[in-house]
């Protein structure tokens, strides 16, 4: 969870505010699938 968020933040350091909300549903979906 933390690793995925950090990777997304590193990829989009210019838009961290946009990556945070977008990464939440993705992480939840991945966790639900796993």
C-alpha positions as CSV (number, residue, x, y, z in Angstrom):
1,X,0.0,0.0,0.0
2,X,2.7,2.5,1.0
3,X,5.1,1.3,-1.8
4,X,2.4,1.8,-4.4
5,X,1.5,5.3,-3.2
6,X,5.2,6.2,-3.1
7,X,5.7,5.0,-6.6
8,X,2.7,6.9,-7.9
9,X,3.9,10.0,-6.0
10,X,7.4,9.6,-7.6
11,X,5.9,9.3,-11.1
12,X,3.6,12.3,-10.6
13,X,5.5,14.6,-8.2
14,X,4.1,17.6,-10.1
15,X,0.5,16.4,-9.4
16,X,0.5,14.7,-6.0
17,X,-3.0,15.9,-5.2
18,X,-4.4,14.2,-8.3
19,X,-2.5,11.0,-7.7
20,X,-3.6,10.6,-4.1
21,X,-7.3,10.3,-4.8
22,X,-6.7,8.3,-8.0
23,X,-4.4,5.8,-6.2
24,X,-6.9,5.2,-3.3
25,X,-9.5,3.4,-5.5
26,X,-6.8,1.5,-7.3
27,X,-5.2,0.3,-4.0
28,X,-8.7,-0.7,-2.7
29,X,-9.4,-2.6,-5.9
30,X,-6.1,-4.4,-5.7
31,X,-6.6,-5.3,-2.1
32,X,-10.2,-6.6,-2.8
33,X,-8.9,-8.7,-5.7
34,X,-6.1,-10.1,-3.6
